[in-house]
């Protein structure tokens, strides 16, 4: 049989699937992609991995006793392969039973995770659509990436859209900015990935142009490697979690130097008087001077003052990585970055102002017309119940208890059935030992999955799912100028079925097939999604070809915009004609709404608040190293952790931990050692590597290793799953985001 080539897509890039005799043999990068991801190498071994789930399976005691078996055996009992008919009957029976006995609010269909780049076979969309069309279920809101800022920014600037990548375009920055400050850096490895995939990896292109422009770049981060060497960035090795104090001191100096744009503050903001009184120390007796900040941030006061002076009277652009807000009180640095840009009068100017995520994913600041990408409708949730994405452990531990969230007091539901599809919470959730105990509580756990992930191993019923190569789909990102066809390249392996086929069968058994499928099959839905996307673009003056032409070509390329987008340019030009969607219509440096919430952990203006765990905490006498958990360079979260590329990055067979050489020497450790990393929440084993570009007192681990606890009580986790150590507490009562970056540990030779 001749070799066939078919267009396809992953979150880490578009590619051509190469098939010979019905077998996938390679993945060729999309033509014209300036920086294809090496992760394409992991696709073939992942498709044919021995970790694939071949047939439906049921936990042994659950098969014998049903939900009365209890959850203590999850993860340790044998999984018994069964027929599809039996597996689906068990699932349908449990959904029916739980609804009859406890109501729809006892069903959990949130299922957070990246899953597929395809917009139709997107697992989280389909599991939600299935449960919503059947009467509703408890959902999740927010995310683990930028969930803290998602609920803060509407109070401050009226929208969270800048988090999705629509910020001032790179060409505007290159043409007009005179200094570029990156809080949390501009890590090149993160530019491999975009939600929904991308045909072009553009982050490196823009950063190289930034380097060539001569615009000074300042990397405010505990790690030098958060900016690529070619940027020649000035590195300010700040103590983790102290960005807010650093920014407050910059503001103090700008005021002292008479560098504030008081006219802009008067016409485009509210609450400046309250914030500036705090900065000067008039409201709390503590002037936020560089000397004050130096003791907190671990940077010389002279360095802080010098940077502030460089910001006065020039066009400046400030960006914060997503990691900066994934910490206790993570709202504060994002709010203060906006305040700093407003104080300087830079918001809405070409090449000036603020943005988020330039070092966190591909496509941020990419020039693109503001039209919709392909999208699968999930419908409304009839029961209108959801929890913040990162609060699942508390929900399982304490049903009926209350919690603060975005100005409301909410109650945790009593969830008896979890249906997870397309994600691995035993990677991305914090404090995994605690989460594992809570995971035992529900009556029933169902997992749709491709591979035997740690989550699949802890299910009662597992349903094997196809990879993207075994089905048709359509994809594309709102920050990439392509809509992409995803042709089925190979037949489904083993007994795997698509999530859509699984949910359609279940919906038929439960009596809501018509509501779920709307009478469409796979290609019917792909055509409908394309038609909706084409209509939206057509209304904006961008004609799309008919579906057959698109499908044959494999992609539609959108034209570049006619002019560079500048965030809030219209608002700056005329704040009355183009008000923000805040209560005042302006940037809220003091939020009366947040003040009304009465939250002790989220004041009404940007404030320095000490985290419970940071280098200046009393706990640091016992656990003196601040652990930063970062995205891996060789996989997407925990996807493909078993593939050769990811395995080649392990040290001593485990996930790597990076220490400054002085910290390692003080502990008698050397590169390549297996070390024990521990705190009061748990311990893990990791392989040691050294880097003088890490601030002393800081250690760095990538997330995504597959959770592998030792069955011996008290023994360290064996794979190096960093979230064994992180603390599971909300960032604040405003946003309840994940708190991964506020974590103290100690390291010793194993």
C-alpha positions as CSV (number, residue, x, y, z in Angstrom):
1,X,0.0,0.0,0.0
2,X,1.3,3.5,-0.9
3,X,2.2,5.9,1.9
4,X,-0.6,8.3,2.8
5,X,-0.3,11.8,4.3
6,X,-3.2,13.4,6.2
7,X,-3.6,16.8,7.9
8,X,-3.8,16.6,11.6
9,X,-3.3,18.7,14.8
10,X,-2.2,18.5,18.4
11,X,-2.0,21.2,21.1
12,X,1.7,21.3,20.4
13,X,1.3,22.0,16.7
14,X,-0.3,21.1,13.3
15,X,1.3,18.2,11.4
16,X,0.9,15.7,8.6
17,X,0.3,12.2,9.7
18,X,2.3,9.7,7.6
19,X,0.6,6.3,7.3
20,X,1.9,3.1,5.7
21,X,-0.2,-0.1,5.4
22,X,-2.6,1.3,7.9
23,X,0.0,2.1,10.5
24,X,1.1,5.6,11.6
25,X,4.8,5.8,11.0
26,X,5.6,9.5,11.4
27,X,4.5,13.1,11.9
28,X,5.8,15.9,9.6
29,X,5.5,19.5,10.9
30,X,3.1,21.8,9.2
31,X,4.6,23.5,6.2
32,X,5.7,27.0,7.2
33,X,5.8,26.4,10.9
34,X,8.9,28.4,12.0
35,X,9.5,26.4,15.1
36,X,7.9,23.0,15.2
37,X,7.8,21.3,18.6
38,X,9.9,18.2,19.2
39,X,6.9,16.8,21.0
40,X,5.7,15.7,17.6
41,X,8.2,12.9,18.0
42,X,6.1,11.5,20.9
43,X,2.9,10.9,18.9
44,X,3.8,7.6,17.2
45,X,5.1,5.9,20.3
46,X,2.1,7.2,22.3
47,X,-0.4,5.8,19.8
48,X,1.1,2.4,20.0
49,X,2.1,2.5,23.6
50,X,1.7,-0.5,25.8
51,X,0.0,1.9,28.2
52,X,-3.1,2.0,25.9
53,X,-6.3,0.9,27.5
54,X,-7.4,-1.9,25.2
55,X,-10.9,-2.8,26.4
56,X,-13.4,-1.6,29.0
57,X,-12.5,-2.6,32.5
58,X,-14.1,-2.6,35.9
59,X,-12.5,-2.6,39.4
60,X,-12.7,-6.1,40.7
61,X,-14.7,-5.4,43.9
62,X,-17.0,-3.0,42.1
63,X,-17.8,-5.6,39.5
64,X,-18.8,-8.0,42.3
65,X,-20.6,-5.6,44.7
66,X,-21.2,-2.4,42.8
67,X,-20.9,1.0,44.6
68,X,-21.2,-0.8,48.0
69,X,-17.6,-2.0,47.5
70,X,-16.5,1.5,48.7
71,X,-13.6,3.4,47.3
72,X,-10.6,2.2,49.4
73,X,-9.5,-0.2,46.8
74,X,-9.2,2.3,44.0
75,X,-5.7,2.2,42.5
76,X,-4.7,-1.1,44.2
77,X,-7.3,-3.6,43.0
78,X,-7.2,-5.5,39.7
79,X,-9.1,-4.1,36.8
80,X,-11.2,-6.8,35.0
81,X,-11.8,-6.4,31.3
82,X,-15.5,-6.6,30.3
83,X,-17.6,-6.1,27.2
84,X,-18.7,-2.7,26.0
85,X,-22.3,-3.6,26.6
86,X,-21.7,-4.5,30.2
87,X,-19.5,-1.5,30.9
88,X,-22.1,1.0,29.5
89,X,-24.9,-0.8,31.3
90,X,-23.0,-0.3,34.5
91,X,-22.4,3.4,33.8
92,X,-26.0,4.1,32.8
93,X,-27.2,2.2,35.8
94,X,-25.1,4.2,38.2
95,X,-26.1,7.5,36.7
96,X,-29.8,6.5,37.0
97,X,-29.3,5.3,40.6
98,X,-27.4,8.3,41.8
99,X,-30.0,10.7,40.2
100,X,-32.9,8.8,41.7
101,X,-31.4,8.6,45.2
102,X,-29.5,11.9,45.5
103,X,-30.5,14.2,42.5
104,X,-28.5,15.6,39.6
105,X,-26.3,17.6,42.0
106,X,-24.7,14.4,43.1
107,X,-23.3,13.9,39.6
108,X,-20.0,15.5,38.8
109,X,-19.2,16.2,35.1
110,X,-16.6,18.9,35.3
111,X,-13.7,16.9,34.1
112,X,-11.0,19.5,33.9
113,X,-8.1,18.8,31.5
114,X,-6.6,19.8,28.1
115,X,-7.5,16.5,26.3
116,X,-7.7,16.9,22.5
117,X,-6.9,19.9,20.3
118,X,-9.9,19.0,18.2
119,X,-12.9,21.1,19.0
120,X,-15.5,18.4,18.3
121,X,-13.9,15.5,20.1
122,X,-12.8,17.7,23.0
123,X,-13.5,15.5,26.0
124,X,-14.4,18.1,28.5
125,X,-16.9,19.7,26.1
126,X,-18.5,16.4,25.4
127,X,-18.7,15.2,29.0
128,X,-20.4,18.4,29.9
129,X,-22.7,18.4,26.9
130,X,-23.7,14.8,27.8
131,X,-24.6,15.6,31.4
132,X,-26.2,19.0,30.7
133,X,-28.4,17.5,27.9
134,X,-29.5,14.8,30.4
135,X,-30.6,17.1,33.2
136,X,-27.4,18.7,34.5
137,X,-24.5,18.0,36.8
138,X,-22.0,19.8,39.0
139,X,-19.5,21.6,36.7
140,X,-16.2,23.3,37.3
141,X,-15.5,27.0,36.6
142,X,-12.1,28.6,36.1
143,X,-8.9,26.6,35.4
144,X,-5.5,25.8,36.8
145,X,-3.6,28.0,34.3
146,X,-5.0,31.5,35.0
147,X,-8.0,30.8,37.2
148,X,-7.0,33.4,39.8
149,X,-6.8,36.2,37.4
150,X,-9.9,35.1,35.6
151,X,-12.1,36.2,38.5
152,X,-10.0,39.2,39.5
153,X,-9.7,41.0,36.2
154,X,-13.4,41.7,35.5
155,X,-13.4,43.7,38.7
156,X,-10.4,45.7,37.6
157,X,-10.6,46.1,33.8
158,X,-14.0,44.6,33.1
159,X,-12.9,41.5,31.2
160,X,-10.5,38.5,31.5
161,X,-10.0,38.3,27.7
162,X,-6.3,39.5,27.9
163,X,-5.6,36.2,29.6
164,X,-6.6,34.3,26.4
165,X,-3.8,36.0,24.4
166,X,-5.6,39.0,22.9
167,X,-3.2,41.7,24.1
168,X,-1.2,44.4,22.4
169,X,0.3,42.9,19.3
170,X,4.0,42.2,19.0
171,X,4.5,44.5,16.0
172,X,3.2,47.4,18.1
173,X,5.6,46.5,21.0
174,X,8.5,46.2,18.6
175,X,7.8,49.5,17.0
176,X,7.1,51.6,20.1
177,X,8.3,50.1,23.4
178,X,11.4,51.4,25.0
179,X,11.6,48.9,27.8
180,X,10.0,45.4,28.3
181,X,9.6,43.9,31.8
182,X,8.7,40.3,32.2
183,X,7.5,39.2,35.6
184,X,7.9,35.5,35.6
185,X,10.0,35.6,32.4
186,X,9.5,34.5,28.8
187,X,10.1,30.8,28.9
188,X,10.6,29.5,25.3
189,X,9.6,26.0,26.2
190,X,6.0,27.1,27.0
191,X,5.6,28.5,23.5
192,X,5.3,25.0,22.1
193,X,1.7,24.7,23.2
194,X,-1.6,26.5,22.6
195,X,-5.0,25.4,23.5
196,X,-6.6,24.2,20.3
197,X,-3.3,23.8,18.6
198,X,-1.6,26.1,16.1
199,X,-0.1,25.9,12.6
200,X,2.6,28.3,13.4
201,X,4.8,28.5,16.6
202,X,5.5,32.2,16.7
203,X,6.8,32.9,20.2
204,X,10.5,32.4,19.3
205,X,10.1,34.6,16.2
206,X,8.7,37.5,18.2
207,X,11.3,37.1,20.9
208,X,14.2,37.1,18.4
209,X,12.8,40.3,16.9
210,X,12.5,41.7,20.4
211,X,16.2,40.9,20.8
212,X,17.1,42.4,17.5
213,X,15.2,45.6,18.2
214,X,17.5,46.6,21.0
215,X,14.6,47.2,23.4
216,X,15.9,46.4,26.9
217,X,14.3,43.3,28.5
218,X,14.2,42.8,32.2
219,X,13.5,39.3,33.5
220,X,12.1,39.5,37.0
221,X,12.1,35.8,38.0
222,X,13.8,33.5,40.4
223,X,15.3,31.6,37.4
224,X,17.6,33.0,34.7
225,X,16.4,30.3,32.3
226,X,12.9,31.9,32.2
227,X,14.3,34.0,29.4
228,X,16.2,32.6,26.4
229,X,19.9,33.5,26.3
230,X,19.5,35.3,22.9
231,X,17.3,38.0,24.6
232,X,20.3,39.1,26.7
233,X,17.8,40.0,29.4
234,X,18.8,41.7,32.6
235,X,18.0,39.2,35.3
236,X,16.6,40.3,38.6
237,X,16.5,37.1,40.7
238,X,13.5,38.0,42.9
239,X,12.4,35.9,45.8
240,X,9.3,33.9,44.8
241,X,5.9,35.3,45.6
242,X,7.2,38.8,46.3
243,X,6.4,40.5,42.9
244,X,3.7,42.7,44.5
245,X,6.2,44.2,47.0
246,X,8.6,44.8,44.2
247,X,6.0,46.6,42.1
248,X,4.8,48.7,45.0
249,X,8.4,49.9,45.5
250,X,8.6,50.8,41.8
251,X,5.4,52.8,42.3
252,X,6.9,54.6,45.3
253,X,10.0,55.6,43.4
254,X,7.9,56.7,40.4
255,X,5.9,59.0,42.6
256,X,9.1,60.3,44.3
257,X,10.5,61.1,40.9
258,X,7.3,62.9,39.9
259,X,7.0,60.3,37.1
260,X,3.3,59.5,37.5
261,X,0.7,60.4,34.9
262,X,-1.8,62.1,37.2
263,X,-4.0,63.2,34.3
264,X,-4.4,59.7,33.1
265,X,-5.2,58.5,36.7
266,X,-7.8,61.2,37.0
267,X,-9.7,60.4,33.8
268,X,-9.2,56.7,33.3
269,X,-9.0,55.2,36.8
270,X,-10.9,55.2,40.1
271,X,-9.3,54.6,43.5
272,X,-5.9,56.0,42.7
273,X,-6.0,58.1,45.9
274,X,-6.5,55.1,48.1
275,X,-3.8,53.1,46.4
276,X,-1.2,55.9,46.4
277,X,-1.9,56.6,50.0
278,X,-1.0,52.9,50.7
279,X,2.1,53.2,48.5
280,X,3.3,56.3,50.4
281,X,2.5,54.7,53.7
282,X,-0.1,57.2,54.6
283,X,-2.8,54.6,55.3
284,X,-0.7,52.0,57.2
285,X,2.4,53.8,58.3
286,X,4.7,51.8,56.1
287,X,6.1,53.6,53.0
288,X,6.7,51.1,50.2
289,X,10.2,52.3,49.6
290,X,12.9,50.3,47.8
291,X,14.6,49.6,51.1
292,X,11.3,48.2,52.4
293,X,10.9,46.0,49.3
294,X,14.6,44.9,49.3
295,X,14.1,43.0,52.6
296,X,11.1,41.2,51.2
297,X,12.2,40.5,47.6
298,X,15.9,39.8,48.2
299,X,17.0,42.3,45.7
300,X,19.2,45.4,46.3
301,X,17.2,48.6,47.0
302,X,19.5,50.4,44.5
303,X,18.5,48.0,41.8
304,X,14.8,48.5,42.4
305,X,15.2,52.3,42.4
306,X,17.3,52.2,39.2
307,X,14.6,50.2,37.4
308,X,11.9,52.6,38.5
309,X,13.9,55.6,37.2
310,X,14.2,53.8,33.8
311,X,10.4,53.6,33.6
312,X,9.8,57.3,34.0
313,X,9.1,59.2,30.7
314,X,9.5,56.2,28.4
315,X,7.1,53.8,26.6
316,X,7.1,50.7,28.8
317,X,5.4,47.3,28.5
318,X,4.8,45.0,31.5
319,X,3.8,41.4,31.2
320,X,3.2,38.7,33.9
321,X,3.4,35.0,33.3
322,X,0.5,32.9,34.4
323,X,2.8,31.4,37.1
324,X,2.9,34.7,39.0
325,X,-0.8,34.4,39.9
326,X,-0.7,30.7,40.8
327,X,0.2,31.4,44.4
328,X,-1.3,32.5,47.6
329,X,-2.8,36.0,47.2
330,X,-2.1,35.6,43.5
331,X,-4.5,38.3,42.6
332,X,-2.2,41.0,44.0
333,X,0.7,41.0,41.5
334,X,-1.7,41.0,38.5
335,X,-3.7,43.9,40.0
336,X,-0.5,45.8,40.8
337,X,1.0,45.3,37.3
338,X,-2.2,47.0,35.9
339,X,-1.9,49.7,38.5
340,X,1.8,50.3,37.6
341,X,1.0,50.6,33.9
342,X,-1.8,53.0,34.8
343,X,0.4,55.0,37.1
344,X,2.9,55.5,34.2
345,X,0.0,56.4,31.9
346,X,1.0,53.6,29.5
347,X,-2.4,51.8,29.1
348,X,-3.8,52.0,25.6
349,X,-0.6,53.4,24.0
350,X,1.0,51.6,21.1
351,X,3.6,49.3,22.5
352,X,2.8,50.3,26.0
353,X,0.7,49.1,29.0
354,X,0.4,45.6,30.3
355,X,-0.3,42.0,29.1
356,X,-0.3,38.5,30.4
357,X,1.0,35.1,29.3
358,X,3.8,36.1,26.8
359,X,6.0,33.5,28.4
360,X,3.2,31.0,29.1
361,X,1.8,29.8,25.8
362,X,2.1,30.2,22.0
363,X,0.2,32.9,20.2
364,X,0.0,35.6,22.9
365,X,0.3,38.9,21.1
366,X,0.2,37.2,17.8
367,X,-1.4,39.5,15.1
368,X,-4.8,38.0,14.3
369,X,-8.2,39.4,13.5
370,X,-10.7,39.1,16.4
371,X,-12.9,36.4,14.9
372,X,-14.1,33.1,16.4
373,X,-12.3,29.9,16.0
374,X,-14.1,26.5,15.7
375,X,-16.1,25.6,18.8
376,X,-18.4,22.9,20.1
377,X,-21.4,24.1,22.0
378,X,-22.0,22.4,25.3
379,X,-25.3,24.0,26.2
380,X,-26.5,25.3,29.5
381,X,-26.3,23.4,32.7
382,X,-29.9,23.0,34.0
383,X,-29.0,22.8,37.7
384,X,-26.6,25.7,37.4
385,X,-24.1,24.3,40.0
386,X,-20.4,24.5,39.7
387,X,-17.3,24.6,41.9
388,X,-14.0,26.5,41.3
389,X,-11.8,24.1,39.3
390,X,-9.2,23.8,42.0
391,X,-11.5,23.1,44.9
392,X,-12.4,19.5,44.2
393,X,-10.7,18.0,47.2
394,X,-12.6,20.3,49.6
395,X,-15.9,19.4,47.8
396,X,-15.3,15.7,48.3
397,X,-14.0,16.1,51.9
398,X,-16.8,18.4,53.2
399,X,-20.1,18.2,51.3
400,X,-22.5,20.8,52.6
401,X,-19.8,23.1,53.9
402,X,-19.7,26.7,52.7
403,X,-16.9,28.7,51.0
404,X,-16.4,32.2,49.7
405,X,-16.2,32.7,46.0
406,X,-16.3,36.0,44.0
407,X,-18.6,37.8,46.4
408,X,-20.9,34.9,47.1
409,X,-21.1,32.2,49.8
410,X,-21.5,28.9,48.1
411,X,-22.1,25.4,49.4
412,X,-20.2,22.3,48.3
413,X,-22.5,19.6,46.8
414,X,-22.6,16.0,48.0
415,X,-21.1,14.3,44.9
416,X,-21.6,10.6,44.7
417,X,-20.5,10.0,41.1
418,X,-17.6,11.4,39.2
419,X,-17.2,11.1,35.4
420,X,-13.8,12.2,34.2
421,X,-12.9,12.5,30.6
422,X,-9.7,14.0,29.0
423,X,-7.6,14.9,32.0
424,X,-5.4,13.6,34.8
425,X,-6.1,15.4,38.1
426,X,-3.5,13.1,39.7
427,X,-1.0,15.3,38.0
428,X,-2.4,18.9,38.0
429,X,-4.1,19.0,41.4
430,X,-2.3,20.1,44.5
431,X,-1.5,18.1,47.7
432,X,-2.0,14.7,45.9
433,X,-1.9,12.5,49.0
434,X,-4.8,14.4,50.5
435,X,-6.6,14.3,47.1
436,X,-6.1,10.6,46.9
437,X,-7.8,10.1,50.2
438,X,-10.7,12.3,49.1
439,X,-11.0,10.4,45.8
440,X,-12.0,7.3,47.9
441,X,-15.2,9.0,49.0
442,X,-17.6,9.0,46.0
443,X,-19.7,5.9,45.4
444,X,-18.6,5.6,41.7
445,X,-15.9,7.0,39.5
446,X,-16.0,6.6,35.8
447,X,-13.0,7.5,33.6
448,X,-12.9,7.9,29.8
449,X,-9.2,7.6,28.9
450,X,-6.7,6.6,26.2
451,X,-3.9,5.4,28.5
452,X,-3.7,3.8,31.9
453,X,-3.0,7.2,33.6
454,X,-2.9,7.4,37.5
455,X,-6.5,8.6,37.2
456,X,-7.6,5.7,35.1
457,X,-6.0,3.3,37.5
458,X,-8.1,4.9,40.3
459,X,-11.5,4.4,38.6
460,X,-14.3,1.9,39.1
461,X,-15.2,1.8,35.4
462,X,-12.7,2.7,32.6
463,X,-13.8,3.3,29.1
464,X,-11.1,3.1,26.4
465,X,-11.0,6.1,24.1
466,X,-9.4,6.6,20.6
467,X,-6.5,8.9,20.1
468,X,-7.1,11.9,17.8
469,X,-5.4,9.9,14.9
470,X,-8.3,7.4,15.1
471,X,-11.1,9.9,14.4
472,X,-11.9,13.0,12.3
473,X,-12.1,16.4,13.9
474,X,-11.6,20.2,13.4
475,X,-9.3,22.4,15.4
476,X,-7.7,25.8,15.7
477,X,-6.8,28.4,18.3
478,X,-8.2,31.9,18.7
479,X,-4.6,33.2,18.6
480,X,-3.5,31.3,15.4
481,X,-4.5,32.4,11.9
482,X,-5.5,28.9,10.8
483,X,-8.6,26.6,11.0
484,X,-7.3,23.1,10.6
485,X,-8.8,19.8,9.4
486,X,-8.0,16.7,11.4
487,X,-8.4,13.6,9.1
488,X,-8.6,10.2,10.6
489,X,-5.3,8.5,9.8
490,X,-5.7,5.0,11.2
491,X,-8.5,2.7,12.3
492,X,-9.3,2.6,16.0
493,X,-6.9,0.4,17.9
494,X,-8.0,-2.4,20.2
495,X,-11.7,-1.7,21.2
496,X,-11.3,2.0,21.6
497,X,-14.2,4.3,20.8
498,X,-14.4,8.1,20.6
499,X,-15.9,10.0,23.5
500,X,-18.7,11.1,21.2
501,X,-19.6,7.5,20.4
502,X,-19.5,6.6,24.1
503,X,-21.7,9.5,25.2
504,X,-24.1,9.0,22.3
505,X,-24.6,5.3,23.3
506,X,-25.0,6.3,27.0
507,X,-27.5,9.0,26.0
508,X,-29.5,6.5,24.1
509,X,-29.7,4.2,27.1
510,X,-30.7,7.1,29.3
511,X,-33.3,8.6,26.9
512,X,-31.7,11.8,25.8
513,X,-29.8,10.8,22.6
514,X,-31.6,13.4,20.4
515,X,-30.7,16.2,22.8
516,X,-27.1,15.1,22.9
517,X,-26.4,14.4,19.2
518,X,-29.0,16.7,17.6
519,X,-29.3,14.1,15.0
520,X,-25.7,14.5,13.8
521,X,-22.9,12.0,13.5
522,X,-19.2,12.8,13.6
523,X,-18.9,14.4,10.2
524,X,-22.3,16.1,10.6
525,X,-20.9,17.9,13.7
526,X,-17.6,18.8,12.1
527,X,-19.5,20.3,9.1
528,X,-21.8,22.3,11.5
529,X,-18.8,23.6,13.6
530,X,-17.1,24.6,10.4
531,X,-20.2,26.3,9.1
532,X,-20.6,28.3,12.3
533,X,-16.9,29.4,12.2
534,X,-17.2,30.3,8.5
535,X,-20.3,32.4,9.2
536,X,-18.7,34.3,12.0
537,X,-15.6,35.1,9.9
538,X,-17.8,35.9,6.9
539,X,-19.6,38.5,8.9
540,X,-16.2,40.1,9.6
541,X,-15.4,40.2,5.9
542,X,-13.3,37.0,5.8
543,X,-14.7,34.6,3.3
544,X,-14.2,30.9,3.9
545,X,-14.3,28.2,1.2
546,X,-17.0,25.5,1.2
547,X,-16.5,22.6,3.5
548,X,-15.4,20.2,0.8
549,X,-12.7,22.5,-0.3
550,X,-11.6,23.1,3.3
551,X,-11.5,19.4,4.1
552,X,-9.5,18.6,0.9
553,X,-7.0,21.5,1.5
554,X,-6.7,20.7,5.2
555,X,-6.6,24.3,6.4
556,X,-8.0,27.8,6.0
557,X,-5.6,30.6,6.5
558,X,-7.0,33.9,7.9
559,X,-5.5,37.2,6.5
560,X,-3.3,39.2,8.8
561,X,-5.0,42.2,10.4
562,X,-4.8,45.6,8.7
563,X,-3.5,47.3,11.8
564,X,-1.8,46.4,15.0
565,X,-4.1,45.7,17.9
566,X,-3.4,47.8,21.0
567,X,-5.2,46.7,24.2
568,X,-7.7,49.4,25.4
569,X,-6.7,51.9,22.7
570,X,-10.3,53.0,22.2
571,X,-10.8,53.4,26.0
572,X,-7.7,55.5,26.2
573,X,-8.8,57.7,23.4
574,X,-12.2,58.3,24.8
575,X,-13.1,56.7,28.1
576,X,-16.7,58.0,28.0
577,X,-17.4,56.7,24.6
578,X,-15.6,53.4,25.2
579,X,-16.0,52.6,28.9
580,X,-14.7,49.4,30.4
581,X,-17.2,46.9,31.7
582,X,-16.4,47.8,35.3
583,X,-18.9,49.5,37.7
584,X,-17.1,52.8,37.1
585,X,-16.3,52.2,33.4
586,X,-12.7,52.8,34.3
587,X,-9.7,50.8,35.6
588,X,-10.4,50.1,39.2
589,X,-7.3,50.6,41.3
590,X,-9.7,50.4,44.3
591,X,-12.7,48.2,43.9
592,X,-15.8,49.1,45.9
593,X,-17.3,45.7,44.9
594,X,-14.4,43.8,46.3
595,X,-14.4,46.0,49.4
596,X,-18.1,45.0,49.8
597,X,-17.2,41.3,49.9
598,X,-15.3,41.9,53.1
599,X,-12.6,39.4,52.4
600,X,-9.6,39.3,54.7
601,X,-7.4,37.6,52.1
602,X,-8.3,40.0,49.2
603,X,-8.3,43.7,50.1
604,X,-9.9,46.3,47.8
605,X,-6.7,47.6,46.2
606,X,-3.3,45.9,45.4
607,X,-1.6,45.0,48.7
608,X,1.5,43.2,49.8
609,X,0.3,40.2,51.8
610,X,2.7,37.6,53.2
611,X,2.0,34.0,52.0
612,X,1.9,31.3,54.6
613,X,4.8,29.6,52.7
614,X,7.6,31.7,51.3
615,X,11.3,32.3,52.0
616,X,10.4,34.8,54.8
617,X,8.0,32.6,56.7
618,X,8.7,31.0,60.0
619,X,8.2,27.6,58.4
620,X,11.4,28.2,56.3
621,X,13.5,27.3,59.3
622,X,12.3,23.7,58.8
623,X,11.8,23.7,55.1
624,X,14.1,26.4,53.7
625,X,13.8,25.8,49.9
626,X,11.0,27.4,47.9
627,X,9.7,24.9,45.3
628,X,8.5,26.3,42.0
629,X,6.6,23.9,39.8
630,X,6.8,24.7,36.1
631,X,5.5,23.3,32.8
632,X,7.7,20.6,31.3
633,X,9.6,21.1,28.1
634,X,9.1,17.6,26.7
635,X,5.4,16.9,27.2
636,X,2.1,18.7,27.7
637,X,1.4,18.5,31.4
638,X,1.3,14.8,32.0
639,X,0.4,13.8,28.4
640,X,3.1,11.5,26.9
641,X,5.1,11.2,30.1
642,X,5.8,7.6,29.1
643,X,7.1,8.5,25.6
644,X,10.8,8.3,24.8
645,X,11.3,12.1,24.6
646,X,9.9,12.7,28.1
647,X,11.7,9.7,29.5
648,X,15.0,11.0,28.1
649,X,14.7,14.0,30.3
650,X,14.5,12.0,33.5
651,X,17.4,12.0,35.9
652,X,18.2,8.7,37.7
653,X,14.9,7.4,36.2
654,X,12.8,10.1,38.0
655,X,11.6,13.6,37.4
656,X,14.4,16.1,37.7
657,X,14.7,18.7,40.4
658,X,17.0,21.7,39.9
659,X,19.0,23.3,42.7
660,X,21.6,26.0,42.8
661,X,25.1,24.4,43.2
662,X,25.6,26.0,46.6
663,X,22.3,24.6,47.9
664,X,23.2,21.1,46.7
665,X,26.7,21.3,48.2
666,X,25.4,22.4,51.5
667,X,23.3,19.2,51.6
668,X,26.1,16.9,50.3
669,X,24.3,16.3,47.0
670,X,25.8,16.1,43.5
671,X,24.3,16.1,40.1
672,X,22.7,12.8,39.1
673,X,21.9,11.9,42.7
674,X,18.5,10.5,43.7
675,X,17.2,12.9,46.3
676,X,14.3,13.0,48.7
677,X,12.2,16.1,48.5
678,X,9.8,16.5,51.4
679,X,7.7,18.7,53.7
680,X,4.8,18.2,56.1
681,X,2.5,17.1,53.2
682,X,4.5,14.3,51.8
683,X,7.8,13.3,50.1
684,X,9.0,12.2,46.7
685,X,12.1,11.0,45.0
686,X,13.7,13.0,42.2
687,X,16.9,13.2,40.2
688,X,19.2,16.1,40.9
689,X,20.5,18.6,38.4
690,X,22.3,21.8,39.1
691,X,21.9,25.3,37.6
692,X,23.7,28.5,38.8
693,X,20.8,30.3,37.1
694,X,18.4,29.4,39.9
695,X,18.3,31.8,42.8
696,X,19.8,30.2,46.0
697,X,17.0,29.0,48.2
698,X,14.8,28.1,45.2
699,X,14.3,24.6,43.7
700,X,12.5,23.9,40.4
701,X,10.5,20.9,39.3
702,X,8.4,20.3,36.2
703,X,4.9,18.9,36.8
704,X,3.5,16.0,34.9
705,X,5.3,12.9,36.2
706,X,2.8,10.1,36.6
707,X,1.9,9.8,40.2
708,X,3.4,6.6,41.6
709,X,3.0,6.3,45.4
710,X,4.9,3.6,47.2
711,X,2.4,1.2,48.9
712,X,4.7,1.2,52.0
713,X,3.1,3.8,54.3
714,X,5.2,6.9,54.7
715,X,7.6,6.0,51.8
716,X,8.2,8.8,49.3
717,X,6.4,8.9,46.0
718,X,8.6,7.3,43.3
719,X,8.1,9.2,40.1
720,X,8.8,12.7,41.2
721,X,5.2,14.0,41.0
722,X,5.7,17.6,42.3
723,X,2.1,18.2,43.4
724,X,2.6,15.7,46.2
725,X,4.3,18.6,48.0
726,X,2.2,21.6,47.0
727,X,-0.5,23.1,49.3
728,X,-4.1,22.7,48.4
729,X,-5.7,26.0,49.5
730,X,-7.4,28.7,47.4
731,X,-5.5,31.7,46.4
732,X,-8.1,33.8,48.2
733,X,-11.9,33.9,48.9
734,X,-12.3,36.0,45.7
735,X,-11.0,33.6,43.1
736,X,-10.3,30.3,44.9
737,X,-7.5,29.6,42.3
738,X,-4.7,27.0,42.7
739,X,-1.9,27.7,45.1
740,X,0.9,25.7,43.5
741,X,3.7,28.3,43.8
742,X,3.6,28.9,47.5
743,X,5.4,25.8,48.7
744,X,8.4,25.2,51.0
745,X,10.4,22.0,51.0
746,X,13.7,20.4,52.1
747,X,16.0,18.2,50.0
748,X,18.3,15.4,51.2
749,X,20.1,12.6,49.6
750,X,17.9,9.5,49.3
